[in-house]
Amino acid sequence: MTMDDPVPTTERKRRPRYSGTHPHRFGEKYKELQPERYPGIVEHVRQQGGTPAGTHVPILVAEVLAALDPKPGEVVLDCTLGAGGHASAILPKILPGGRLVGIDRDVAELERTRARLEPFAESLSLHPVSFAWVESVAAEEGGSFDGILADLGVSSMQLDDPERGFSYKEDGPLDMRMDRSTGRTAQHLLASISEEALAGALTELADEPDAAKVAKAIVGARARKPLQRTLDLVRAVLSAKGYTLATWKARVKEGDTGLHPAARTFQAIRILVNGELDALDRLLDAAPRLLRPGGRIVILSFHSGEDRRVKIAFRDGLRGGLYEAVSEESVRSTPTATRSNPRAASARLRWARMPA
Ligand code: SAH
């Protein structure tokens, strides 16, 4: 080294301190968030039955491939690219000659996945939009596809990061937008939605059994102080269910590992904030026009409101002669797969095929 060379920086950031033997908060999971610096950690967390922070384990991959049946030379549209888990399984099947068109409305995530899929760059075409605009994307991409995949909802990366506001486990801003460049946040939605509309959404979008009580508690809480943080919302839901934050935490410590009382509320509000059912309806409506002869569509849904829409659209498409065949029953994850990937527990796969 000569005197003119820049001095190497020796200062290293100390690891975040956490109590106990394992990190619990997202920000403490520094190893999982930098897998390239800590090889082996991702595999370790998976073996323990968890999903490493900042990663996403794709669901029902073998079943998706079986139903989508991608072949060399085909053009496949992945409407929910996410971390590119399914895309990475599909790409080798459509090469040589094939092309994967990927959509995700989360621009930051789309760019990370673009980098991850760099080896396939020549066979890849990515669009940072909602799949509600699938027909415009198709128009830019030659008009039609051999396969269409949608793995609905949010990714583990989005759920895990408290700053996104999807998590009821840690405090963060009440955002919940998948696309942070546009639209109203959960905070804005919760400031104005009527008690009746909220109760309706809790029932329809999340099967919340205490919908009326929860809606009343949320509206009551916001009258006292605007809800700005995820924990403000969690507190309001807990109060409707007879808990405070402290009594709920005590219950968790005693080993109550059931569904978090606020889980359904967070799901319903997230679906409203992102207009998820409207986007799904538009995709289901457009699909028969966008699929080539013999083309296949595969949809993974995560709650009854979504699954019902998919089931009805495919059934009507079959009756109307648009589709040649559709899945009879939804395909579910096996207990073993669910154990190593809890997000798989509520997943349902349905498919439909065009006449050849
Ligand atoms: N199959 C992916 C994971 C998908 S998770 C994988 O294996 O890695 C769902 C993704 O869909 C998220 O990244 C979310 O931002 C995106 N998404 C959800 N609804 C969307 C919509 N209407 N338009 C575009 N992207 C959407």
Boltz pocket constraint, residues with backbone or C-beta under 6 A from the ligand:
constraints:
  - pocket:
      binder: B
      contacts: [[A, 56], [A, 57], [A, 58], [A, 59], [A, 79], [A, 80], [A, 81], [A, 82], [A, 83], [A, 84], [A, 85], [A, 86], [A, 87], [A, 103], [A, 104], [A, 105], [A, 106], [A, 109], [A, 129], [A, 130], [A, 131], [A, 132], [A, 151], [A, 152], [A, 153], [A, 154], [A, 155], [A, 156], [A, 178], [A, 274], [A, 276], [A, 279]]
      max_distance: 6.0
